[in-house]
Amino acid sequence: MHARWKIGIVAIAGLTLALNASQLLAEDTSTPIFSKQTTIWVDKKTGQLFIGPGKGRSPIIFGVNQEEIERQVEERTQQRTREAVRAAVAETQAQQRADNAALQNRWIRSSQPGPAT
């Protein structure tokens, strides 16, 4: 009977751990790691790296700029949309020309006098 209690306690602890695992994460995962941008500064004369700006230091930027990625995605989406609209308009115009030609041929044939009987 003592072993059954141990198994029950372990099962409850495992279930509790599984249900609350998202709260146990050690780091903030709300923002992906690769979306952060880091800047360090390098002294042009000595080559030393610094975490802050200063006289004679040039910035070096690592990582990605989330706003730039979003801008590029939006630009590509708009470009693809414009291309799709142009293709749809061209297709509609081609179909309209074909329909007009067919109607003209039908009208020409119907307006011609038939053979005399």
SVG drawing of the C-alpha trace seen along z (x, -y; Angstrom):
<svg xmlns="http://www.w3.org/2000/svg" viewBox="-36 -62 82 64">
<polyline fill="none" stroke="black" stroke-width="0.4" points="0.0,0.0 2.9,-2.3 4.2,-1.9 0.8,-2.9 0.9,-6.2 4.4,-6.9 3.2,-6.2 0.2,-8.4 2.3,-11.3 4.7,-11.0 1.9,-10.9 0.3,-14.0 3.6,-15.8 4.3,-14.9 0.9,-16.1 1.3,-19.4 4.8,-19.9 3.5,-19.2 0.6,-21.6 2.8,-24.4 5.9,-23.9 5.3,-27.0 5.6,-29.1 8.9,-27.5 10.9,-28.8 14.0,-30.6 14.0,-33.2 11.5,-35.4 10.4,-33.8 7.8,-36.4 10.4,-38.0 12.4,-35.7 16.2,-35.8 16.9,-36.7 14.6,-39.8 16.9,-41.7 19.5,-44.1 22.8,-44.6 25.2,-47.5 28.8,-47.6 31.4,-50.2 35.0,-49.7 37.8,-52.2 39.4,-52.9 42.9,-53.3 43.2,-50.4 40.5,-48.0 39.0,-47.6 35.3,-46.8 33.0,-48.8 29.4,-48.5 28.8,-52.3 29.6,-55.1 32.5,-57.4 35.1,-59.6 36.8,-57.8 34.4,-54.8 32.4,-53.5 29.2,-51.5 28.9,-47.9 25.4,-46.5 24.6,-42.8 21.3,-41.0 18.3,-42.0 16.1,-45.1 12.5,-43.8 11.1,-47.0 13.2,-46.6 12.1,-43.0 8.5,-44.0 9.0,-46.8 10.6,-44.4 7.8,-41.9 5.1,-44.5 7.0,-45.8 7.2,-42.4 3.6,-41.6 2.5,-44.9 4.7,-44.1 3.2,-40.6 -0.3,-42.0 0.3,-44.6 1.7,-41.9 -1.3,-39.7 -3.7,-42.6 -1.8,-43.4 -1.9,-39.7 -5.7,-39.6 -6.3,-42.8 -4.3,-41.5 -6.2,-38.2 -9.5,-40.0 -8.6,-42.3 -7.4,-39.3 -10.7,-37.5 -12.7,-40.6 -10.8,-41.0 -11.6,-37.3 -15.2,-37.7 -15.5,-40.9 -13.9,-39.2 -16.3,-36.3 -19.3,-38.6 -18.1,-40.6 -17.8,-37.4 -21.2,-36.2 -22.7,-39.7 -21.0,-39.7 -22.3,-36.3 -25.8,-37.1 -26.0,-40.3 -24.8,-38.8 -27.6,-37.8 -28.1,-34.1 -28.3,-32.1 -31.4,-33.0 -33.9,-30.2"/>
</svg>
